[in-house]
Amino acid sequence: MQVELCRSYSFAAAHYLPHAPEGHKCRRLHGHSYQLDVAVRGEVDADTGWLLDYAHIDTIVEPVLAELDHQTLNDVPGLENATSEVLCGWLWRRLHAPLAGLHRISVAETHGAVCHFYGQD
């Protein structure tokens, strides 16, 4: 049986978008309470009855989020232009190898503004 598990995390950070048009509000430093969703797909193990333990996802994701939480994202190497799209790619590159079956990274800056990233083939 194929399933998708999704684990949600929150972190707070500031950023600015240096490539936004002059006068755009996002060009100025501002902050968000971000929500990160990490989705993993795979086959359910017949013995355990689960794909993997949610705690396993936590052990991989939480140290990466600690690098972002209460930081100015633009100061993090690779996030100099810290758009949601760039942040999704940065997170994918950090989580893809250690988290087998990673299917999707979603980053929400606000309740109505979400970026979904499905990696690269």
N, C-alpha and C positions, 0 to 999 in steps of 0.2 A: 504494500500500500504506500503510495507516494503522498507526502504531506509537506506543508510549508509551516514552519514555526516562525513567529514574529515576536521579537523582544523589543520593548520600548525603553528609552532612556531620556533623561533631561539633563541639560547643562546650560549655563548662562555664560555669555561671552559678548564682547564688543567687536565691532568691525567697521570698516568704511570701504567704499568701493572707489578706488582711485581712478578707474577708467570710466566711471559714470560721467555723463555730460556735466559741464560746468553749471553750477546752480542746482543740480539734482540733490534732493535731501539725503539720499543714501551715500553721497560723496563725503558727507560729514560723519564723524565718529558717532556711533549709536550702538545700542545693545539689543539683544534678543534673549528670551528664554526659549532655547531651541529644544525641539523634540527630535530624537533620532530613533528610527525603527530599523532593526536589523532582521532581515528575513533569510531563513535557511531552508533549503528544500532537500528532500531525500526520501529514502525508503525507511519505513518503520522496522525496527529490529524485532523479529518474531519472538525472541526470548524476553527482552525488556518491555516491549510494547511501546517504545518511544523512538523517535529519531535521535535525539540526544537530550541530555539534561540541560535545562535553561541555565543552571549554574555554570555549565561549561562555556556558554556564550558569554556570561558575565565575566569570567576570568580572562577572556580575550578582549572584550570591549571596554571594560571599566578602566584599565590602565591607559588606553588610548584617549578616552574621554577626559582623564585626569590631566592630559596635556593641553586640553582645550578649555576646560571649565574655569571661569573667571579670568580669562586671558583676553588680550586683544588679538584676535585671530590673525590679523595682518603681520604680527610679529612672529608667527609660527612658520618655519621654513616650508615652502610650498603653498602657503596660503596668503601670499602677498596681495592677491586680488581675491579676497575671501567672499566670493559669491556662493550661493547655495550649491550651484553646479560644481564649482571648483572644490567646495568642501565635501560633496558627495564622492568625487573622484579621489580626493585625498584619503578619506575614510576607507574607500574600497581598497586602495593600494595597501593600506595598513592592515586590513582585516581579512582580505581574500586568502592569502596563503595559510594563516593559522586557523581559519574557520572553514573547515570543509563543508561544501554545500552552500556557501554563501550565494544567495540569489539576488537580493535587492538591498540597497541602502536608501532610506528615505530621510530627508532632513526638512523639518518644518521650522521656518523662522517665526511664523505666526499661525494662528488657527487656519487661515485660508490661503497660506502660501507654502506649498510643499514641492520639493524636487525629489523625484524617484530616479535612481540610477541602477542599471542592471548589469554593470560591468562591461567588459570588452572581450570579444572572442579571440 
